[in-house]
Amino acid sequence: MLALLTQTAINLVDTSLIGMLPEPERTHGQAMLSDSLTLLWAIGGFLSAISVGTQTLVGRRVGQGEPLESGAVLANALLLAMVTSSVLTCVCIPLVPTYFKLTSAASEYVHIATGYTKWRFVGLVSMVVTAAYKAFYDGTGRTYVHFWAAVIMNVVNFALCWVLIFGRYGFPHMGAEGAGLAAAISSWVGVLAMALFSLRKVDHDKYRPYRRGTINLATIKQLAKLSVPSGLATMVVMTGFKAFIGIVHVFDNRLAEQTGGEPIYGAATTIIINVLSLTIFACMAFGVSTATLVSQSLGARDPDSAERYAWTSVKLAAMAFGILGATELIFPEFWLGIFNKSPAVIAIGVGPMRLMGACGPLIAVGMILTQALFGAGNPRFVMLVELTLHFFVLLPLAYLFGVVLDWSLMGVWLSAAVYVLLLTSIMAWKFRSNTWKSIIL
């Protein structure tokens, strides 16, 4: 959990420090973060789904008492991660300006977003390779490895953001673009730290991931079979959120036409997403632990233990994130004010922040059971559910509530609450069915 919270800290640092820039760079910079990170995670999240197949297979092999096979999974995962991410980096970077020109007609917004996002894509390879390393160590139960790498990465990111965004100590003033460069450099520092961990004697002697003869087409195919559905689910989620944010832009465009105002709806949405990321990434940590224990238990042919681990994790997370959500429900102005002091942004964001705070326990349960099904080797079901809910529930309701019924930003976020409720209910039903217990890998 600590590792994933430090990972999301990069985005929180970006939002906070960009919020210290003068207007209009501040509001444009914060508004573009949602679009930029959605694009990054649509591509990077799809590729980083290699972690699902890696963790599942490593956990199974650990449960079966086969450490050399666990090391072989890592070697094949690294190869697949490097090749796929390198290709997509070359494809995506030239297309970034076109993407943002289609997103907004504001030239300053497009300029800021393009500069920031290009640098983030420079870190795409390191992001995906780190996901493969992380999945290996999580699958063996050593989550502390990624924690220390994430700490190093965040220290580097904060230091670079401080000097590059504001041009301190002789560095150029780069504004929001400096945040993107800092994130790219720190991402490569993080993957270097993970690689150095893997060269320790304890890994070399027990797992031997870099020995000759580990690359195997059958293993790569199995990784792809487990990872691609999860990657597609991530792309569906990010594509859905891109369209979700596009609906939010409707209100900013109206405001710009009427009064020439800044994109306060987009800025408020970015802040809400960043605050929610505390719950999402922490819940993902519970989910990663659950997925590891589920896969290891199934590898040891003990499905009852796998079930107990999952439901225990659900109970703990629902309580913990219910408390966090309560602070968002009771003190929404505090959370919004951390990132932006604009009275207009805070006023428009209070209602949606309270609503999503109330959904905290539901988010926790849904995410953990989703990860448990990944750990059991059932990503296809998750993909189909995500696709159905995003395109037949979340987006139609967001447009209906927000635009047609004119409930503004509150209506858009109300659709997200309905989505969370349905996702959690479906995942709970599926996990209770126990059909995942018979999956063989």
NULUM-577249 format. One record per residue (C-alpha): residue in three letters; x, z, y. Coordinates in steps of 0.001 Angstrom, whole numbers. Layout:
- ALA,X,Z,Y
...
REM end
This chain:
- MET,0,0,0
- LEU,2812,880,2385
- ALA,4479,-2458,1669
- LEU,1346,-4492,2389
- LEU,567,-2491,5517
- THR,4071,-3184,6815
- GLN,3514,-6857,5944
- THR,375,-7095,8061
- ALA,2244,-5265,10824
- ILE,3831,-8595,11794
- ASN,443,-9936,12863
- LEU,-441,-6663,14588
- VAL,2844,-6706,16518
- ASP,2170,-10300,17579
- THR,-1312,-9419,18808
- SER,-137,-6306,20660
- LEU,2908,-7807,22378
- ILE,1168,-11064,23291
- GLY,-1523,-8822,24795
- MET,1152,-7558,27230
- LEU,1749,-11036,28675
- PRO,98,-12033,31978
- GLU,-3125,-14024,32094
- PRO,-4016,-16678,31064
- GLU,-1212,-16635,28453
- ARG,-2451,-13313,27108
- THR,-6002,-14345,26264
- HIS,-5062,-17868,25130
- GLY,-2273,-16409,22994
- GLN,-4507,-13856,21306
- ALA,-7341,-16335,20840
- MET,-5076,-18868,19114
- LEU,-3778,-16305,16600
- SER,-6957,-16467,14517
- ASP,-6760,-20268,14288
- SER,-3027,-20248,13611
- LEU,-3062,-17557,10933
- THR,-6103,-19125,9272
- LEU,-4200,-22403,8967
- LEU,-1051,-20630,7758
- TRP,-2951,-18713,5107
- ALA,-4966,-21722,4009
- ILE,-1677,-23438,3091
- GLY,596,-20473,2465
- GLY,-2129,-18493,725
- PHE,-2813,-21364,-1641
- LEU,888,-21588,-2565
- SER,1357,-17809,-2622
- ALA,-1315,-17611,-5306
- ILE,1648,-18161,-7630
- SER,1734,-14374,-7429
- VAL,-1534,-14116,-9399
- GLY,-232,-16050,-12386
- THR,3185,-14392,-12175
- GLN,1861,-10841,-12025
- THR,-676,-11449,-14780
- LEU,1866,-12948,-17180
- VAL,4601,-10424,-16350
- GLY,2154,-7554,-16849
- ARG,1038,-8942,-20208
- ARG,4664,-9370,-21373
- VAL,5549,-5847,-20250
- GLY,2570,-4504,-22195
- GLN,3760,-6487,-25221
- GLY,7285,-5089,-24874
- GLU,9009,-8414,-24086
- PRO,11255,-7916,-20983
- LEU,13200,-11180,-21433
- GLU,9939,-13119,-21385
- SER,9028,-11289,-18157
- GLY,12300,-12470,-16624
- ALA,11588,-16025,-17762
- VAL,8223,-15916,-15986
- LEU,10013,-15027,-12733
- ALA,12489,-17904,-13073
- ASN,9718,-20455,-13583
- ALA,7644,-18953,-10764
- LEU,10574,-19221,-8328
- LEU,11123,-22870,-9181
- LEU,7449,-23704,-8759
- ALA,7290,-21739,-5477
- MET,10332,-23426,-3929
- VAL,9368,-26972,-4833
- THR,5720,-26803,-3756
- SER,6351,-24906,-506
- SER,9217,-27196,541
- VAL,7038,-30282,121
- LEU,4110,-28843,2079
- THR,6379,-27566,4865
- CYS,7568,-31140,5477
- VAL,3988,-32407,5421
- CYS,2367,-29743,7615
- ILE,4750,-29217,10550
- PRO,4243,-32720,12038
- LEU,456,-32297,11783
- VAL,245,-28998,13688
- PRO,-267,-30525,17203
- THR,-3079,-32764,15928
- TYR,-4766,-29798,14250
- PHE,-4935,-27784,17477
- LYS,-6002,-30765,19592
- LEU,-9022,-31002,17300
- THR,-9606,-27266,17676
- SER,-9630,-26997,21459
- ALA,-9662,-29212,24541
- ALA,-7701,-26634,26596
- SER,-4167,-28009,27012
- GLU,-2568,-24583,27531
- TYR,-4238,-23245,24399
- VAL,-2988,-26233,22370
- HIS,547,-25872,23764
- ILE,786,-22145,22948
- ALA,-791,-22514,19510
- THR,1417,-25453,18536
- GLY,4659,-23716,19483
- TYR,3749,-20508,17663
- THR,2426,-22187,14513
- LYS,5333,-24596,14016
- TRP,7699,-21651,13804
- ARG,5408,-19828,11381
- PHE,5536,-22852,9069
- VAL,9340,-22710,9133
- GLY,8859,-19473,7196
- LEU,6475,-21001,4629
- VAL,9083,-21387,1852
- SER,10310,-17819,2281
- MET,6723,-16556,2318
- VAL,5873,-18200,-1015
- VAL,9145,-17299,-2735
- THR,8693,-13690,-1605
- ALA,5220,-13734,-3196
- ALA,6768,-14743,-6536
- TYR,9391,-11975,-6366
- LYS,6781,-9430,-5301
- ALA,4491,-10363,-8185
- PHE,7328,-9916,-10686
- TYR,8204,-6445,-9415
- ASP,4555,-5446,-9105
- GLY,3940,-6641,-12667
- THR,6771,-4421,-13932
- GLY,5397,-1475,-11963
- ARG,8192,-1324,-9347
- THR,6216,-1799,-6152
- TYR,8888,21,-4141
- VAL,11085,-3112,-4166
- HIS,8732,-5081,-1946
- PHE,8191,-2006,204
- TRP,11842,-1804,1208
- ALA,12066,-5546,1754
- ALA,8947,-5376,3946
- VAL,10392,-2497,5983
- ILE,13577,-4491,6655
- MET,11522,-7551,7540
- ASN,9334,-5649,10014
- VAL,12238,-3979,11778
- VAL,13831,-7401,12311
- ASN,10508,-8907,13439
- PHE,9770,-6204,16021
- ALA,13267,-6354,17483
- LEU,13178,-10153,17761
- CYS,9636,-10158,19203
- TRP,10686,-7672,21861
- VAL,13543,-9846,23109
- LEU,12093,-13342,22507
- ILE,8535,-12901,23819
- PHE,9667,-11317,27111
- GLY,13177,-12809,27436
- ARG,15139,-9565,27374
- TYR,18919,-9026,27018
- GLY,19791,-12582,27947
- PHE,17403,-14259,25488
- PRO,15022,-16949,26821
- HIS,11447,-16011,27730
- MET,9475,-17775,24985
- GLY,6116,-16011,25230
- ALA,3863,-16429,22193
- GLU,6220,-19034,20730
- GLY,8891,-16319,20518
- ALA,6585,-14312,18249
- GLY,6378,-17275,15870
- LEU,10178,-17666,15789
- ALA,10638,-13940,15184
- ALA,8166,-14046,12270
- ALA,9972,-17015,10697
- ILE,13408,-15381,10898
- SER,12160,-12049,9571
- SER,10412,-13815,6672
- TRP,13725,-15340,5566
- VAL,15405,-11947,5909
- GLY,12689,-10498,3659
- VAL,13157,-13060,883
- LEU,16936,-12554,1037
- ALA,16392,-8828,509
- MET,14154,-9527,-2511
- ALA,16730,-11908,-3995
- LEU,19490,-9311,-3594
- PHE,17316,-6735,-5366
- SER,16924,-9133,-8288
- LEU,20712,-9376,-8686
- ARG,21075,-5661,-9420
- LYS,22520,-4726,-12797
- VAL,19249,-3149,-13989
- ASP,17445,-6491,-13662
- HIS,20325,-8608,-14930
- ASP,20696,-6589,-18123
- LYS,17013,-6072,-18942
- TYR,15166,-9139,-17642
- ARG,17945,-11719,-17108
- PRO,15761,-14056,-14987
- TYR,18632,-16395,-14058
- ARG,19980,-17052,-17532
- ARG,20186,-20590,-18861
- GLY,17251,-22027,-20748
- THR,14521,-20058,-18942
- ILE,12852,-23067,-17271
- ASN,10009,-24129,-19518
- LEU,7273,-26666,-18808
- ALA,4737,-24724,-20886
- THR,5317,-21583,-18793
- ILE,5008,-23559,-15546
- LYS,1710,-25024,-16750
- GLN,416,-21569,-17676
- LEU,1430,-20230,-14258
- ALA,-360,-23119,-12595
- LYS,-3463,-22647,-14741
- LEU,-3753,-19014,-13679
- SER,-2651,-19499,-10071
- VAL,-4418,-22671,-8933
- PRO,-7971,-21230,-9101
- SER,-6801,-18241,-7065
- GLY,-5081,-20577,-4618
- LEU,-8213,-22671,-4279
- ALA,-10208,-19485,-3697
- THR,-7775,-18589,-898
- MET,-8130,-22053,627
- VAL,-11910,-21748,431
- VAL,-11753,-18368,2167
- MET,-9432,-19643,4906
- THR,-11377,-22882,5379
- GLY,-14538,-20831,5610
- PHE,-12978,-18520,8178
- LYS,-11696,-21508,10136
- ALA,-15271,-22780,10362
- PHE,-16386,-19192,11091
- ILE,-13953,-19033,14024
- GLY,-15112,-22500,15083
- ILE,-18610,-21081,15513
- VAL,-17107,-18324,17675
- HIS,-15479,-21019,19823
- VAL,-18974,-22331,20620
- PHE,-19515,-19270,22811
- ASP,-16104,-19609,24494
- ASN,-16760,-23273,25231
- ARG,-20131,-22414,26755
- LEU,-18485,-19742,28903
- ALA,-15765,-22144,30040
- GLU,-18351,-24771,31041
- GLN,-20524,-22276,32910
- THR,-17969,-20079,34677
- GLY,-14498,-21329,33694
- GLY,-13903,-17995,31966
- GLU,-11194,-17172,29439
- PRO,-11903,-17268,25643
- ILE,-13013,-13639,25345
- TYR,-15055,-14229,22172
- GLY,-12034,-15663,20358
- ALA,-9799,-12848,21607
- ALA,-12299,-10189,20423
- THR,-12587,-11899,17037
- THR,-8798,-11955,16630
- ILE,-8629,-8223,17344
- ILE,-11447,-7418,14895
- ILE,-9714,-9463,12193
- ASN,-6431,-7671,12867
- VAL,-8045,-4245,12638
- LEU,-9854,-5290,9458
- SER,-6509,-6408,8051
- LEU,-5537,-2743,7812
- THR,-8387,-2250,5356
- ILE,-7931,-5626,3652
- PHE,-4204,-5305,2981
- ALA,-4465,-1666,1953
- CYS,-7316,-2549,-412
- MET,-5210,-5386,-1735
- ALA,-2565,-2789,-2557
- PHE,-5073,-869,-4658
- GLY,-6043,-4211,-6161
- VAL,-2439,-5142,-6987
- SER,-1941,-1796,-8730
- THR,-5199,-2277,-10581
- ALA,-4299,-5830,-11609
- THR,-934,-4624,-12952
- LEU,-2474,-1808,-14972
- VAL,-5280,-4025,-16248
- SER,-2872,-6758,-17395
- GLN,-433,-4273,-18947
- SER,-3262,-2477,-20771
- LEU,-4674,-5744,-22090
- GLY,-1165,-6749,-23192
- ALA,-980,-3466,-25113
- ARG,-4444,-4198,-26586
- ASP,-6062,-1243,-24815
- PRO,-9008,-2698,-22828
- ASP,-10707,684,-22406
- SER,-7749,1964,-20379
- ALA,-7886,-1197,-18293
- GLU,-11528,-478,-17461
- ARG,-10814,3165,-16562
- TYR,-7977,2169,-14235
- ALA,-10217,-280,-12376
- TRP,-13134,2069,-11788
- THR,-10834,4934,-10783
- SER,-9201,2679,-8222
- VAL,-12622,1649,-6914
- LYS,-13649,5287,-6381
- LEU,-10428,6235,-4590
- ALA,-10457,3195,-2326
- ALA,-14149,3517,-1423
- MET,-13533,7066,-206
- ALA,-10274,6299,1628
- PHE,-11485,3192,3413
- GLY,-14861,4690,4092
- ILE,-12992,7190,6282
- LEU,-11004,4436,8019
- GLY,-14187,2427,8547
- ALA,-15853,5470,10074
- THR,-13226,5547,12839
- GLU,-13982,1889,13635
- LEU,-17709,2687,13640
- ILE,-17390,5708,15941
- PHE,-14487,4654,18183
- PRO,-14659,842,18501
- GLU,-13429,874,22110
- PHE,-10261,2665,21024
- TRP,-9377,46,18398
- LEU,-10164,-2881,20694
- GLY,-8290,-1317,23590
- ILE,-5083,-1046,21583
- PHE,-4729,-4832,21675
- ASN,-6477,-5898,24874
- LYS,-7414,-3928,28004
- SER,-9844,-6557,29281
- PRO,-13274,-4907,29827
- ALA,-14998,-8181,28925
- VAL,-13185,-8493,25580
- ILE,-13861,-4846,24715
- ALA,-17547,-5080,25653
- ILE,-18179,-8176,23532
- GLY,-16312,-6730,20532
- VAL,-17867,-3250,20280
- GLY,-20936,-4182,18206
- PRO,-19131,-6365,15619
- MET,-16353,-3768,15291
- ARG,-18906,-1064,14477
- LEU,-20642,-3318,11956
- MET,-17438,-4136,10075
- GLY,-16371,-498,10138
- ALA,-19597,353,8324
- CYS,-18706,-2279,5704
- GLY,-15328,-648,4929
- PRO,-16286,849,1518
- LEU,-17933,-2407,418
- ILE,-14832,-4405,1359
- ALA,-12695,-1998,-679
- VAL,-14815,-2235,-3821
- GLY,-15154,-6019,-3682
- MET,-11444,-6658,-3170
- ILE,-10309,-4295,-5918
- LEU,-12667,-5725,-8516
- THR,-11590,-9234,-7498
- GLN,-7951,-8304,-8129
- ALA,-8887,-6629,-11406
- LEU,-10427,-9899,-12607
- PHE,-7258,-11731,-11533
- GLY,-5214,-9256,-13565
- ALA,-7422,-9847,-16569
- GLY,-6784,-13605,-16319
- ASN,-10188,-14688,-14980
- PRO,-9436,-16403,-11611
- ARG,-11865,-19293,-12151
- PHE,-14917,-17042,-11783
- VAL,-13576,-15605,-8524
- MET,-12948,-19099,-7162
- LEU,-16501,-20253,-7899
- VAL,-18022,-17144,-6315
- GLU,-15897,-17464,-3166
- LEU,-16739,-21148,-2798
- THR,-20460,-20535,-3209
- LEU,-20641,-17569,-830
- HIS,-18536,-19141,1919
- PHE,-20279,-22470,2142
- PHE,-23818,-21464,1215
- VAL,-24042,-17974,2743
- LEU,-21344,-17067,5289
- LEU,-21232,-20261,7344
- PRO,-24950,-21154,7366
- LEU,-25878,-17600,8322
- ALA,-23143,-17420,10995
- TYR,-24557,-20534,12664
- LEU,-28162,-19391,12210
- PHE,-27657,-15852,13517
- GLY,-25090,-16654,16190
- VAL,-26122,-20041,17621
- VAL,-29701,-20844,16576
- LEU,-31114,-17330,17047
- ASP,-28655,-16762,19927
- TRP,-27442,-13364,18697
- SER,-23975,-14296,19965
- LEU,-20848,-12700,18415
- MET,-22867,-9932,16766
- GLY,-24894,-12506,14867
- VAL,-21773,-14285,13628
- TRP,-20296,-11050,12292
- LEU,-23641,-10052,10753
- SER,-23218,-13030,8422
- ALA,-19834,-11579,7377
- ALA,-21533,-8301,6461
- VAL,-24050,-10160,4251
- TYR,-21152,-12025,2608
- VAL,-19303,-8757,1856
- LEU,-22423,-7191,328
- LEU,-23042,-10152,-1984
- LEU,-19379,-10523,-2995
- THR,-19107,-6855,-3938
- SER,-22363,-6904,-5889
- ILE,-21365,-9999,-7892
- MET,-17856,-8707,-8706
- ALA,-19255,-5354,-9835
- TRP,-21761,-7119,-12100
- LYS,-19062,-9348,-13594
- PHE,-16639,-6516,-14239
- ARG,-19361,-4409,-15873
- SER,-20160,-7268,-18239
- ASN,-16791,-6634,-20006
- THR,-16383,-10312,-20898
- TRP,-12878,-10218,-19341
- LYS,-11692,-7893,-22113
- SER,-11485,-10740,-24633
- ILE,-9246,-13085,-22565
- ILE,-6028,-13935,-24423
- LEU,-2858,-15087,-22602
REM end
